[in-house]
Amino acid sequence: MSLHDAAGPVRTVGTFAVPPAEAASATALTLPGHRHTITWQHFEEPSVHGALQFTRVMWLAIGRVRAAAHRVVHDPRRFRSSTGPDVHIVLQVSGTDILEQSGRLLTLDPGHWAVLAGDLPYTITSRQRMERLVIVIGRERLAGDIKAAHLAGRSCSAASGTGRLFFSTVVCLADELPYIRTESAQALAEQITALLHIALRHEGALGSLKYNDARRERVHRYIAQHLRDPQLTVERIAADLGWSRRTLARLLESHGETLMEHVYRRRLEGSRKDLLNPMLEDHTLADIARSWGFRNYSHFSDRFRAHFGLSPTAVRRRALLARAGLDTAGADPEVR
């Protein structure tokens, strides 16, 4: 599909079923007044069913895909002329996609977004019903201090802050596009571009992946040094390292646990080792709990049972029986 003669700053240039009725599984979108075709999307899975929509809002192209499992290939090399230095912003509304570009694999979960280079090939694989939005913007529209290439291959969260503001605004705009008046197009495009700038600058401030790894290691070292301190809190770690609480959260969220979940997990693992240590048999359970920063034994016991499936008492009793050479088969069921 190619469009050359549409008028107006807001224009839905294509809405069609996937696969198209004519079985043509590739689409190319050329925006009027622009020097290049925006994108080539090839749906390789012929059995996929869904809907694909392209809309133009001034210098932005907004694509919306709602479909079952499929694989999309973006291949700018299929064009006779260069597609230009575009940036593609993929926003995952529902379902999970796997993005691949330049040898990098990225899993994009709902509520996350990612940056792709539009002038390089990439694939998006969906193994379930999903919805995604893709914003295409010319790289010349991005501020000079934003290096989009440095952000490629990263999953950006829309859980809070500027990422959430950008993500939710784009989703809202996509929902309301049929009702947008043409005289509002420029203001809306400027707003989306400005929010994108803010979100990209925030992501850029976190540094490259390698730099983030170094900062994450710094956090882990700090926690290891102060792990037994009951005063260890997110606020204290942030203050001592000179970072914001949000920066700390972003550094660890990709690992599937919050900062304090990480602290408690390491404390529980350390306390379990002490409970199994024959040199510490004369230490009470409460003493061991306090030595690992737990002020309240009930709180320690509840967390310990939830993490290991056994109470601290059961773990110690089992260790004592094992060292005595006794069979635990006849012991308390919790000890087995």
C-alpha positions in Angstrom: 0.0 0.0 0.0 1.4 3.4 -1.0 -0.2 6.8 -0.5 0.9 9.9 -2.3 -2.0 12.2 -2.5 -3.6 12.5 0.9 -4.3 16.0 2.1 -4.5 17.4 5.6 -2.2 17.1 8.6 -4.1 14.3 10.2 -4.8 11.4 7.9 -5.5 7.7 8.5 -3.7 6.3 5.4 -4.6 2.7 5.8 -6.7 0.3 7.9 -6.9 -3.3 6.8 -7.2 -6.8 7.9 -4.2 -9.0 8.3 -3.6 -10.7 6.0 -5.1 -8.3 3.4 -7.9 -9.6 1.3 -5.7 -9.6 -1.8 -3.1 -11.7 0.1 -0.5 -9.0 -0.3 1.3 -9.3 3.0 3.6 -6.3 2.6 2.9 -2.6 3.2 4.8 0.5 2.4 3.6 3.9 3.5 4.8 7.1 1.8 3.7 10.3 3.5 2.8 13.3 1.3 5.3 16.0 1.4 8.0 13.7 2.8 11.1 12.6 1.0 10.8 8.9 1.7 8.6 5.9 2.4 8.1 5.3 6.1 8.2 1.6 6.5 8.0 -1.9 5.1 6.2 -4.5 7.2 6.0 -8.0 6.0 3.8 -10.5 7.8 5.4 -13.9 7.4 2.7 -16.0 9.1 -0.2 -16.4 6.6 -2.6 -17.6 9.3 -2.4 -14.5 11.4 -5.6 -12.5 11.9 -5.9 -8.9 13.2 -5.9 -5.3 12.1 -3.1 -2.9 11.1 -3.7 0.9 11.1 -1.4 3.7 9.9 -2.1 7.4 10.7 -0.1 10.5 10.0 0.0 13.4 12.4 2.2 16.1 10.8 5.7 14.7 10.9 4.8 11.6 13.0 3.6 8.3 11.6 1.7 6.2 14.1 1.1 2.5 13.5 -1.2 0.3 15.5 -1.2 -3.5 15.3 -3.8 -5.8 17.0 -3.2 -9.4 15.9 -2.7 -13.0 16.9 0.7 -14.7 16.8 2.8 -13.5 13.9 6.2 -12.3 12.8 6.9 -8.9 11.3 10.0 -8.1 9.2 11.0 -4.5 8.8 13.3 -4.3 5.8 14.3 -0.9 4.4 16.5 -2.5 1.8 13.4 -3.4 -0.2 13.0 0.3 -1.2 14.7 1.6 -4.3 15.6 4.7 -2.5 16.9 5.2 1.1 14.2 5.4 3.8 16.2 8.1 5.6 17.4 8.2 9.2 14.1 7.4 11.0 13.7 6.3 14.6 11.0 3.7 15.4 9.5 3.8 18.9 7.7 0.5 19.8 5.2 0.7 22.6 3.9 -2.7 24.0 0.3 -2.2 25.0 -0.6 -5.9 25.6 1.0 -9.3 25.0 4.7 -9.8 24.6 7.0 -9.2 21.6 10.5 -10.3 20.9 12.5 -7.6 19.0 15.7 -8.4 17.1 18.0 -5.9 15.4 21.7 -6.1 14.6 22.1 -9.3 16.5 20.4 -8.0 19.7 17.3 -9.7 21.2 14.9 -7.8 23.4 11.8 -9.1 25.1 9.2 -6.3 25.3 6.5 -6.8 28.0 3.3 -4.8 28.4 3.9 -1.3 29.7 7.4 -1.1 28.1 8.8 0.6 25.1 11.9 0.4 23.0 13.8 2.4 20.4 14.8 0.9 17.0 16.7 2.3 14.1 14.3 2.6 11.2 17.1 2.5 8.6 18.2 -1.0 9.7 16.3 -4.2 9.3 14.6 -5.7 12.4 12.0 -8.3 13.2 9.2 -8.4 15.8 7.9 -11.8 16.8 4.6 -12.3 18.7 3.6 -15.7 20.0 0.3 -14.6 21.4 -2.5 -12.1 20.7 -1.1 -8.6 21.3 -1.3 -4.9 20.6 1.6 -2.6 19.9 2.0 1.0 18.7 4.9 2.1 16.6 5.8 5.8 16.3 8.0 6.7 13.3 9.8 10.0 13.6 12.6 11.5 11.5 15.9 11.6 13.3 16.3 15.2 12.4 13.3 15.9 14.6 15.2 14.8 17.7 17.3 17.2 19.7 21.0 17.1 19.0 21.9 15.9 22.5 19.7 12.8 22.2 21.6 9.8 20.9 18.9 7.4 20.0 21.4 4.7 18.9 22.7 4.5 22.4 19.3 3.5 23.6 18.7 0.7 21.1 18.4 -2.7 22.5 17.0 -1.6 25.9 13.5 -2.1 27.3 12.3 1.2 28.8 9.6 1.1 31.5 6.4 3.0 31.5 5.7 2.2 35.1 6.2 5.7 36.4 7.8 9.1 35.7 8.4 10.5 32.3 8.2 7.0 30.6 4.7 6.6 31.9 3.7 10.1 30.8 5.0 9.5 27.3 3.5 6.0 27.0 0.1 6.9 28.3 -0.2 10.0 26.2 0.7 8.1 23.0 -1.9 5.4 23.8 -4.5 8.0 24.5 -3.7 9.9 21.2 -4.0 6.6 19.3 -7.4 6.0 20.8 -8.7 9.5 20.0 -7.2 9.9 16.5 -10.6 9.5 14.7 -11.9 12.5 16.6 -8.8 14.8 16.2 -9.4 18.0 14.2 -6.8 18.9 11.7 -6.1 22.3 13.3 -4.9 20.5 16.4 -2.4 18.3 14.6 0.7 20.5 14.9 0.2 21.1 18.7 -0.4 17.4 19.2 2.7 16.4 17.2 4.8 19.0 19.1 3.5 17.6 22.4 4.3 14.0 21.6 7.7 15.0 20.3 8.5 17.0 23.4 7.4 14.1 25.7 9.6 11.7 23.6 12.5 14.1 24.1 12.0 14.1 27.9 11.6 10.3 28.1 14.7 9.7 25.9 16.8 12.1 27.9 15.7 10.4 31.1 16.7 7.0 29.6 20.0 8.5 28.3 20.8 9.8 31.8 20.8 6.3 33.1 23.7 5.7 30.7 24.6 2.8 28.4 24.0 -0.8 29.4 27.7 -1.2 30.3 27.6 1.9 32.5 24.4 0.6 34.1 26.1 -2.7 34.9 28.9 -0.8 36.6 26.4 1.2 38.6 24.4 -1.9 39.5 27.6 -3.5 40.8 28.2 -0.4 42.9 24.8 -0.7 44.5 25.4 -4.4 45.2 28.8 -3.7 46.8 27.2 -1.0 49.0 24.4 -3.4 50.1 26.9 -6.1 50.9 28.9 -3.8 53.1 25.8 -2.6 55.0 23.6 -5.7 54.7 23.4 -6.4 58.5 22.5 -2.8 59.4 18.9 -2.5 60.4 19.0 1.2 59.3 19.6 0.2 55.6 16.8 1.7 53.6 16.2 2.9 50.0 16.5 6.5 51.2 19.8 5.9 52.8 21.3 4.0 49.9 20.1 6.8 47.5 21.6 9.5 49.7 24.9 7.8 50.2 25.3 7.1 46.5 24.0 10.5 45.5 21.2 9.1 43.3 17.5 9.4 43.3 15.2 6.6 44.5 13.8 6.3 40.9 17.3 5.7 39.5 17.9 2.9 42.0 14.6 1.3 41.1 15.3 1.4 37.4 18.8 -0.1 37.9 17.3 -3.2 39.5 13.8 -3.6 38.0 15.0 -5.5 35.0 16.2 -8.2 37.4 12.6 -8.8 38.6 13.0 -7.6 42.2 12.8 -4.3 44.0 15.8 -2.9 45.9 14.5 -4.0 49.3 13.4 -7.4 48.0 17.0 -7.8 47.0 18.2 -6.7 50.5 15.8 -9.1 52.2 16.6 -12.0 50.0 20.3 -11.7 50.7 19.6 -11.3 54.4 17.5 -14.5 54.4 20.1 -16.4 52.5 22.8 -15.3 55.0 20.7 -16.2 58.0 20.0 -19.6 56.6 23.7 -20.3 56.3 24.1 -19.3 60.0 21.3 -21.6 61.0 23.1 -24.5 59.3 26.5 -23.5 60.7 27.5 -25.9 63.6 29.7 -23.2 65.0 26.6 -21.1 65.8 24.5 -23.7 67.5 24.6 -21.7 70.7 23.1 -18.6 69.1 19.4 -18.3 69.4 17.2 -17.8 66.4 16.4 -14.3 67.6 20.1 -13.5 67.9 20.7 -14.7 64.3 17.7 -12.7 63.0 19.0 -9.5 64.7 22.5 -10.0 63.4 21.1 -9.9 59.9 19.2 -6.6 60.4 15.8 -8.0 61.4 14.5 -6.1 64.5 11.3 -8.2 64.8 11.6 -12.0 65.0 8.0 -12.6 63.8 8.7 -10.5 60.7 11.9 -12.5 60.1 10.2 -15.9 60.6 7.3 -15.0 58.3 9.7 -13.9 55.5 11.9 -16.9 56.1 9.1 -19.3 55.7 7.7 -17.6 52.6 11.1 -17.7 51.0 12.3 -21.2 51.9 9.1 -23.0 52.6 10.3 -23.9 56.1 10.4 -22.0 59.4 13.8 -21.1 60.9 13.1 -23.6 63.7 12.6 -26.4 61.2 15.7 -25.6 59.3 17.9 -25.6 62.4 16.2 -28.8 63.8 16.9 -30.6 60.5 20.5 -29.5 60.6 20.9 -30.8 64.2 19.4 -34.2 63.3 21.6 -34.5 60.2 24.7 -33.8 62.2 23.6 -36.3 64.9 23.3 -38.9 62.2 19.6 -39.4 62.8 16.9 -40.1 60.1 14.6 -37.2 59.7 11.8 -39.4 58.3 10.1 -39.7 61.6 10.5 -36.0 62.6 8.0 -33.2 62.4 6.5 -33.2 58.8 7.8 -29.6 58.4 11.4 -30.9 59.0 11.4 -33.4 56.2 
